[in-house]
């Protein structure tokens, strides 16, 4: 087979992460530096193993996304990111991340009412790749935690692939899965029900940062419960959840 040359060869190298931002920029690719930064963080994360780290020593980022709807494959988009760090088991209230995102599409009225995010607000917000780069930099090598994480992980993975042709390599723990084990008496496992069961004050729901902060408090409640059950590492936690 004839070896590709010119742009085709360079594009192939770029997809594999072998083209510097400067060369990518010369090829006319937008946001080349940010793309390279995101891809580099993804590669670094693949090398990191945290499975045997004690749960209380993990660097955690609890996050939440607000979106225009539930269907990423039908054109729904992220409209806000919220996150907060936990270190050594302590919620770091001074280390938070929050940003609106311009979704480049209309937010449905019911979503505007639910999230209190208007089309006028997001029209002035940063582009997805700008916020995504900042968010991934904030996350660093931390383990990610979210409630009902399937939705957030799907949108985050889609955003990473669409902007940078990479995927999420971070460990993700779902507090809803923990709730089904630790609060098995509940009829529902939505965030409100789990917060009420654990006597955590509900502040502003469907605000990405506020939801992340409340989920961080829920995570800490559950961590106290799992250590009482002789679960000490992330590997222990995954092993137990996989059997139940």
C-alpha positions as CSV (number, residue, x, y, z in Angstrom):
1,X,0.0,0.0,0.0
2,X,1.3,3.5,-0.8
3,X,2.3,5.4,2.3
4,X,0.1,8.5,2.8
5,X,1.7,11.8,2.3
6,X,1.0,15.5,2.9
7,X,-2.1,16.4,4.9
8,X,-3.3,12.7,5.1
9,X,-0.1,11.6,6.8
10,X,-0.1,14.6,9.2
11,X,-3.8,14.0,10.1
12,X,-3.1,10.4,10.8
13,X,-0.3,11.4,13.1
14,X,-2.5,14.0,14.8
15,X,-5.2,11.5,15.6
16,X,-2.6,9.3,17.3
17,X,-1.3,12.2,19.3
18,X,1.9,12.6,17.4
19,X,1.6,16.1,16.0
20,X,2.5,19.1,18.1
21,X,0.1,22.0,18.5
22,X,2.3,24.2,16.4
23,X,2.1,21.8,13.4
24,X,-1.6,21.3,14.0
25,X,-2.1,25.0,13.9
26,X,-0.2,25.3,10.7
27,X,-2.7,22.8,9.2
28,X,-5.4,25.2,10.1
29,X,-6.9,23.2,13.0
30,X,-8.9,25.3,15.4
31,X,-8.0,25.2,19.1
32,X,-4.9,23.1,18.4
33,X,-3.2,23.8,21.7
34,X,-6.3,22.9,23.7
35,X,-6.8,19.7,21.8
36,X,-3.2,18.7,22.4
37,X,-3.6,19.6,26.1
38,X,-6.7,17.4,26.5
39,X,-5.2,14.5,24.6
40,X,-2.0,14.7,26.7
41,X,-4.0,14.6,30.0
42,X,-5.9,11.6,28.7
43,X,-2.7,9.7,27.9
44,X,-1.3,10.6,31.3
45,X,-4.4,9.3,33.0
46,X,-4.1,5.9,31.3
47,X,-0.8,5.4,33.1
48,X,-2.2,6.0,36.6
49,X,-3.4,3.2,38.8
50,X,-5.3,4.2,41.9
51,X,-7.1,0.9,42.7
52,X,-5.0,0.1,45.7
53,X,-5.0,3.6,47.2
54,X,-7.0,3.8,50.4
55,X,-10.3,5.5,49.8
56,X,-9.6,8.3,52.4
57,X,-6.4,9.1,50.5
58,X,-7.9,9.4,47.1
59,X,-8.0,12.8,45.3
60,X,-11.6,13.1,44.3
61,X,-13.5,15.5,42.0
62,X,-17.2,15.4,42.4
63,X,-18.9,16.8,39.3
64,X,-22.2,17.4,37.7
65,X,-23.3,18.6,34.2
66,X,-26.5,20.3,33.1
67,X,-27.6,19.6,29.6
68,X,-30.3,20.6,27.1
69,X,-31.8,17.1,27.4
70,X,-31.0,13.4,27.8
71,X,-30.1,12.4,24.3
72,X,-26.5,13.2,23.3
73,X,-26.9,11.3,20.0
74,X,-29.9,13.4,19.1
75,X,-28.1,16.8,19.4
76,X,-28.4,17.6,23.1
77,X,-25.5,19.6,24.5
78,X,-23.8,20.5,27.8
79,X,-24.8,23.9,29.2
80,X,-22.9,23.9,32.4
81,X,-20.1,22.2,34.4
82,X,-19.8,22.1,38.2
83,X,-17.2,20.4,40.3
84,X,-15.6,20.4,43.8
85,X,-12.5,18.6,45.1
86,X,-12.2,16.2,48.1
87,X,-8.7,15.6,49.5
88,X,-7.9,13.3,52.4
89,X,-11.6,12.8,53.0
90,X,-12.2,16.6,53.4
91,X,-14.4,18.6,51.0
92,X,-12.4,21.6,49.8
93,X,-15.0,24.3,49.5
94,X,-12.4,26.8,48.2
95,X,-11.6,24.5,45.3
96,X,-14.5,24.5,43.0
97,X,-15.2,24.8,39.3
98,X,-18.2,26.3,37.6
99,X,-18.9,27.5,34.1
100,X,-21.8,27.9,31.6
101,X,-21.2,26.6,28.1
102,X,-22.6,27.9,24.8
103,X,-24.4,24.9,23.4
104,X,-24.9,26.5,20.0
105,X,-28.5,25.5,20.1
106,X,-31.7,26.5,21.8
107,X,-32.3,25.4,25.3
108,X,-35.9,24.0,25.7
109,X,-38.1,26.1,27.9
110,X,-38.6,23.4,30.5
111,X,-34.9,23.0,30.9
112,X,-34.5,26.8,31.3
113,X,-37.1,26.7,34.1
114,X,-35.5,23.6,35.7
115,X,-31.9,24.9,35.6
116,X,-32.5,28.7,35.7
117,X,-30.1,29.0,32.8
118,X,-31.4,31.1,30.0
119,X,-30.6,31.2,26.3
120,X,-29.4,34.8,26.7
121,X,-26.9,33.6,29.4
122,X,-25.4,30.8,27.4
123,X,-25.2,33.0,24.2
124,X,-22.4,34.9,26.1
125,X,-20.8,31.8,27.6
126,X,-17.5,30.2,26.4
127,X,-17.2,27.6,23.7
128,X,-17.3,23.9,24.8
129,X,-13.6,23.3,24.1
130,X,-12.6,26.2,26.3
131,X,-14.6,25.0,29.2
132,X,-13.7,21.4,28.7
133,X,-10.0,22.2,28.7
134,X,-10.4,24.1,32.0
135,X,-12.5,21.4,33.5
136,X,-10.1,18.6,32.6
137,X,-7.2,20.7,34.0
138,X,-9.2,21.1,37.2
139,X,-9.8,17.4,37.4
140,X,-6.2,16.5,36.8
141,X,-5.6,12.9,37.9
142,X,-8.4,12.7,40.4
143,X,-11.0,10.0,40.6
144,X,-14.4,11.3,39.4
145,X,-17.6,10.9,41.4
146,X,-21.1,11.7,40.2
147,X,-24.7,10.8,41.1
148,X,-26.4,8.8,38.3
149,X,-23.1,9.1,36.5
150,X,-24.2,7.4,33.3
151,X,-25.7,10.6,32.0
152,X,-22.8,12.8,32.9
153,X,-20.2,10.3,31.7
154,X,-21.9,9.9,28.3
155,X,-22.0,13.6,27.7
156,X,-18.4,14.1,28.9
157,X,-17.1,11.3,26.7
158,X,-19.0,12.7,23.7
159,X,-17.6,16.1,24.3
160,X,-14.0,14.8,24.6
161,X,-14.4,12.7,21.4
162,X,-16.0,15.5,19.4
163,X,-13.5,18.1,20.4
164,X,-10.3,16.1,20.8
165,X,-10.8,12.6,19.5
166,X,-10.1,11.1,22.9
167,X,-12.1,9.5,25.7
168,X,-12.4,9.7,29.4
169,X,-9.8,7.5,31.1
170,X,-10.6,8.5,34.7
171,X,-12.1,6.1,37.2
172,X,-15.7,7.1,37.9
173,X,-17.7,6.1,40.9
174,X,-21.5,6.5,41.0
175,X,-23.1,7.5,44.3
176,X,-26.4,6.1,43.0
177,X,-24.8,2.6,43.0
178,X,-23.5,3.2,46.5
179,X,-27.0,4.2,47.5
180,X,-28.5,1.0,46.2
181,X,-26.2,-0.9,48.5
182,X,-26.0,1.4,51.5
183,X,-29.6,2.9,51.4
184,X,-31.3,-0.2,50.1
185,X,-34.5,0.7,51.9
186,X,-35.2,3.7,49.6
187,X,-38.0,3.4,47.1
188,X,-36.1,5.8,44.7
189,X,-32.4,6.6,44.3
190,X,-32.6,10.1,42.8
191,X,-30.3,12.7,44.4
192,X,-33.1,14.3,46.5
193,X,-34.1,10.9,48.1
194,X,-30.5,10.0,48.9
195,X,-29.8,13.4,50.4
196,X,-32.9,13.3,52.6
197,X,-32.1,9.8,53.8
198,X,-28.7,11.0,54.9
199,X,-29.9,14.3,56.5
200,X,-28.1,16.5,54.0
201,X,-29.6,19.9,53.4
202,X,-30.9,20.4,49.9
203,X,-29.9,23.7,48.5
204,X,-30.3,24.7,44.8
205,X,-31.1,21.7,42.8
206,X,-30.2,21.4,39.0
207,X,-27.4,23.9,39.4
208,X,-24.2,22.0,38.4
209,X,-22.0,23.3,41.3
210,X,-24.6,23.1,44.0
211,X,-25.5,19.5,42.9
212,X,-21.8,18.6,42.9
213,X,-21.4,20.0,46.5
214,X,-24.4,18.1,47.8
215,X,-23.1,14.9,46.0
216,X,-19.7,15.4,47.7
217,X,-21.4,15.5,51.1
218,X,-23.3,12.3,50.2
219,X,-20.0,10.6,49.1
220,X,-18.4,11.4,52.5
221,X,-21.4,9.9,54.3
222,X,-21.1,6.8,52.2
223,X,-17.4,6.6,52.8
224,X,-18.0,6.4,56.5
225,X,-20.4,3.5,55.9
226,X,-18.2,1.5,53.6
227,X,-15.2,1.6,56.0
228,X,-17.4,0.1,58.6
229,X,-17.9,-2.8,56.2
230,X,-14.2,-3.4,55.7
231,X,-14.0,-1.7,52.3
232,X,-10.8,0.2,52.3
233,X,-9.6,0.7,48.7
234,X,-11.2,1.6,45.4
235,X,-10.4,-2.0,44.3
236,X,-12.4,-3.3,47.3
237,X,-15.3,-1.0,46.4
238,X,-15.4,-2.0,42.8
239,X,-15.2,-5.7,43.7
240,X,-18.1,-5.4,46.1
241,X,-20.3,-3.4,43.8
242,X,-19.7,-5.9,41.0
243,X,-21.2,-8.7,43.1
244,X,-24.2,-6.8,44.3
